[in-house]
Structures are given as structure tokens and as C-alpha cells.
Amino acid sequence: MSSGVATSFVSTLIRGTSGIQVTPGAEKPAELLQLYDIENCPYCRLVREALTELDLDVLILPCPKNGERFRPELVELGGKAQFPYLIDPNTGAEMYESLDIIDYLFATYGNGDLPLKWKLGRLQTAGSMLASAPRMKQGMQANPGKEPEQLLELYSFESSPYARIVREKLCEMEIPYIVRNCGRTKLKEWLLPPVRNALNIIPESHLVNRRHLMHREGRVSIPFLYDPGQDVGMFESGDILAHLNRYYSD
């Protein structure tokens, strides 16, 4: 295991089951939510965890430090370069502050009650700050790439250590992308793909994105990147990083 993957696993362990286990809400937005985001920002992480837990897809607009693609746009919209910033085109809501955003997401798209863990917002913030430490400056500093003509789609869940590495690269390159959240609802889904394959276990998820990935590729493994401009999809974080470097590095 490389040192980069190892520290990503540490970040995942610090957050426990946050950003993995899903309890889908009663509502699904008709239009994609939009999030101005920095991958290793502890406040942004909390919102992305809540999005995974509610099984909500989102358009990520990366805003690394010194970024020039979406940061100026956010300042124009909200008046300051503060992250995260959520836009919900379904309701017209726009807001800063991670805990306010989480309250909004559960109130609008959840089952009515804010889970206890999120009522302890300051504790979650402290835990997210600890989880940012192992990754240091990964996913924080702009190294712009070419913007794809069509939006990339990343099948991911927030606490996946392998998906995190891909999201960091996309953030650094300032490449916008759609997160297709693929959290877990069943015990069998917690088994690593090689274990599931060895035991011939195929979990039948009721989550739309997991079912779509299974139908498309014959298996579910995270991350999975689909690039519609190149009409190619791939698993494995190393292969995805190589693809991004090949097609979108300046």
C-alpha cells in the first residue's frame, strides 16, 4: 500500500461510518444540487458526508487555493470566498456554513429528523478537522487542467479512501464533476470487492446508482469514473488518475 493510500485510509478510519452508511430520504431533487467545495476542507467534508448518507447526487465545483475557475464565481454569488457553499436550484436556496447546509439537506430531503450525530455538530467538526490532518495539502492547491467538454461522473462515497484520492486530483485540476453517491445500506456491501468475488456474493442494492453501476459494468467497486467525452469508464484510482493526466493536464 502506498503512503498516499495509507494516509487516506487513516482519514477514513477517523470518521468511522460517516459518509458511508445510507438512509435515503423521502425526497429526491429533480435538478442536481451544486456545491462549491475544497476536497480536504473539513467543513466541506461534513456536507459531502451528509450528501452520501442521504443518497443525494451533487455537482462539485472545485475551488482549491489560488483557483481561478470557480472561486471568482462564488465571490460574485455569495460575496466571499468561504467554503462550502450550496446552491439548490430546486428551491432557490443558497447558503454558506456546513452545519446550516446539513440542517437544510435533512429538512428538505431527509425523513424529517436530524440524526443525533449531526445534532452534535461541533463534535463532528472537530472529528473532520482530525481527518483532514493526514492528507495535509492534498486536494487544496490549484494545479489547473483542461475543463472537459462534458461533465465527468464519479461513482463514489465520501469516506472511500480510493475515491478520495481521485477527488483530490479533480479538485486540484479545478475540474467540475458529478458525484453519483454509492453509499452502503447492506452488511454484504461492507465486504471488500475481492472478498465478495471470492465468496461469489453479489449484494442486490436498492440504491439507484449502485444498481446502475452493476447493470452497466457487471460489478460495483468504488471509485468508478465515467468520461462521456471519451466514452470510457474505469475502476481503480490509479487508472483514473492516469486518464485525468492524459486527457486533462495542461
C-alpha positions in Angstrom: 0.0 0.0 0.0 1.4 3.4 -1.0 1.9 6.1 1.6 -0.8 8.2 -0.2 -3.4 5.4 0.1 -2.3 4.7 3.7 -3.0 8.2 4.9 -6.3 8.2 3.0 -7.3 5.1 5.0 -6.3 6.9 8.2 -8.7 9.8 7.3 -11.4 7.2 6.7 -10.8 5.5 10.0 -11.0 8.7 11.9 -14.5 9.4 10.5 -15.8 5.9 11.3 -19.1 5.2 9.4 -19.7 8.8 8.5 -20.1 9.3 4.8 -20.7 5.6 4.2 -23.9 4.3 5.6 -27.0 5.5 3.8 -30.5 6.2 4.9 -32.2 7.6 1.8 -34.6 10.5 2.3 -38.1 10.8 1.2 -37.4 13.3 -1.5 -35.1 13.4 -4.4 -34.2 16.7 -6.1 -35.3 17.0 -9.7 -32.2 19.1 -10.5 -28.7 18.5 -9.3 -27.5 20.2 -6.2 -24.4 22.3 -6.6 -21.6 22.5 -4.1 -18.6 25.0 -4.2 -16.1 22.8 -2.5 -12.5 22.1 -1.5 -11.8 18.4 -1.1 -9.7 18.4 2.1 -11.6 21.3 3.8 -13.0 19.8 7.0 -16.2 21.8 6.7 -16.8 20.7 3.1 -16.3 17.1 4.1 -19.2 17.2 6.6 -21.6 18.3 3.8 -20.3 15.6 1.4 -20.8 13.0 4.2 -24.4 14.2 4.6 -25.0 14.0 0.9 -23.7 10.4 0.8 -25.9 9.5 3.8 -29.0 10.9 2.1 -28.0 9.3 -1.2 -28.1 12.7 -3.0 -26.0 13.3 -6.1 -24.3 16.7 -6.5 -22.4 18.8 -9.0 -19.0 19.6 -7.4 -17.4 22.9 -8.4 -13.8 22.7 -7.1 -12.3 25.8 -5.5 -8.7 25.0 -4.4 -6.5 27.7 -3.1 -5.4 30.1 -5.9 -8.1 28.6 -8.1 -9.4 30.9 -10.8 -12.2 28.8 -12.4 -14.9 28.8 -9.7 -13.6 30.9 -6.8 -14.4 34.3 -8.5 -17.8 32.9 -9.5 -18.6 32.1 -5.9 -17.5 35.5 -4.6 -19.8 37.1 -7.1 -22.7 34.9 -6.0 -22.2 34.9 -2.2 -19.9 37.9 -1.6 -17.0 36.0 -0.1 -14.6 33.0 -0.7 -15.9 30.8 2.1 -16.5 27.1 1.7 -18.7 25.1 1.4 -21.4 26.9 -0.5 -24.6 25.1 -1.5 -27.0 26.0 -4.3 -30.2 24.2 -4.6 -31.9 25.1 -7.9 -35.0 23.2 -6.9 -35.8 25.6 -4.1 -33.7 28.6 -4.9 -31.8 28.2 -1.6 -28.2 29.3 -1.4 -26.1 29.2 1.7 -22.7 29.0 3.5 -21.9 27.2 6.8 -21.6 23.5 6.8 -23.9 22.8 9.7 -26.6 25.0 8.3 -26.3 23.2 5.0 -26.7 19.8 6.7 -29.7 21.0 8.6 -31.2 22.2 5.3 -30.5 18.9 3.5 -32.1 16.7 6.1 -35.1 19.1 6.5 -35.6 19.2 2.7 -34.6 15.8 1.5 -34.5 13.6 4.7 -37.1 11.8 6.6 -37.9 14.7 8.9 -35.4 14.3 11.8 -31.9 15.4 12.0 -29.8 12.4 13.1 -28.2 12.6 16.6 -24.7 12.6 15.2 -25.5 15.8 13.3 -27.1 17.4 16.3 -23.6 17.2 17.8 -22.3 19.4 15.1 -19.3 20.8 16.9 -18.1 17.3 17.7 -18.4 16.3 14.0 -16.5 19.4 13.0 -13.7 18.5 15.4 -13.6 15.0 14.0 -13.5 16.2 10.4 -10.5 18.5 11.3 -8.6 15.5 12.6 -9.5 13.6 9.4 -8.0 16.4 7.3 -4.6 16.3 9.0 -3.3 13.0 7.5 -3.9 14.4 3.9 -2.2 17.7 4.7 -2.3 19.8 1.5 -3.7 17.1 -0.8 -6.6 18.5 -2.8 -6.1 22.0 -1.6 -3.8 23.8 -4.1 -4.8 24.6 -7.6 -2.9 23.0 -10.5 -5.4 23.7 -13.3 -6.2 21.2 -16.0 -8.3 21.4 -19.1 -12.1 21.5 -18.4 -13.9 18.6 -20.1 -16.5 19.4 -22.7 -18.9 17.1 -20.9 -19.1 16.7 -17.2 -17.3 13.7 -15.7 -19.3 11.4 -13.4 -17.7 9.9 -10.4 -19.4 7.0 -8.6 -18.2 7.5 -5.1 -19.0 7.6 -1.4 -17.5 10.2 0.8 -15.3 8.1 3.0 -13.9 5.8 0.3 -10.1 6.1 0.7 -9.6 5.3 -3.0 -12.3 7.7 -4.2 -10.8 10.5 -2.0 -7.5 10.3 -4.0 -9.4 10.8 -7.2 -11.5 13.7 -5.8 -8.3 15.4 -4.6 -6.9 15.3 -8.1 -10.1 16.7 -9.6 -10.1 19.5 -7.1 -6.5 20.4 -7.8 -7.2 20.4 -11.5 -10.4 22.5 -11.0 -12.4 20.0 -13.0 -16.1 20.1 -12.2 -17.8 16.7 -11.9 -21.0 15.0 -10.8 -20.8 12.7 -7.8 -23.0 9.7 -8.1 -23.2 8.7 -4.5 -22.9 5.0 -3.8 -23.1 4.5 -0.1 -23.9 1.3 1.7 -27.2 0.0 3.1 -26.5 -3.7 3.5 -24.0 -5.7 5.5 -22.7 -7.5 2.5 -21.7 -4.2 0.8 -19.1 -3.7 3.6 -17.1 -6.6 2.3 -14.2 -5.6 0.1 -14.8 -6.4 -3.6 -12.1 -9.2 -3.7 -13.8 -10.9 -0.7 -17.2 -10.6 -2.4 -15.8 -12.0 -5.6 -14.1 -14.9 -3.8 -17.3 -15.8 -1.9 -19.5 -15.1 -5.0 -21.5 -12.6 -3.1 -23.5 -10.1 -5.2 -25.4 -7.7 -3.0 -28.6 -6.5 -4.5 -28.7 -2.9 -3.6 -31.9 -0.9 -3.8 -29.9 2.3 -4.4 -30.2 3.6 -7.9 -26.6 4.4 -8.5 -25.3 1.0 -7.3 -27.9 -0.7 -9.4 -27.0 1.3 -12.4 -23.3 0.6 -12.0 -24.0 -3.1 -11.6 -26.1 -3.1 -14.7 -23.5 -1.1 -16.7 -20.3 -2.9 -15.6 -21.4 -6.1 -14.0 -19.9 -5.2 -10.6 -19.8 -2.5 -8.1 -16.5 -1.1 -7.0 -15.6 2.4 -5.9 -14.4 4.6 -7.4 -15.7 4.4 -10.9 -15.2 7.3 -13.3 -17.3 7.7 -16.5 -16.0 10.2 -19.0 -18.7 10.8 -21.6 -16.4 12.9 -23.8 -14.1 10.0 -24.3 -17.0 7.5 -23.9 -14.9 5.5 -21.4 -15.4 4.3 -17.9 -12.9 2.8 -15.5 -12.4 1.5 -12.0 -9.2 1.7 -9.9 -8.0 5.0 -8.7 -4.6 4.6 -10.4 -6.2 4.1 -13.8 -8.5 7.1 -13.2 -5.5 9.4 -12.3 -3.6 8.3 -15.4 -6.7 9.0 -17.5 -7.1 12.5 -16.0 -3.4 13.2 -16.6 -3.5 12.0 -20.1 -6.6 13.9 -21.3 -6.9 16.9 -19.0 -3.4 18.0 -17.8 -2.2 21.2 -19.3 
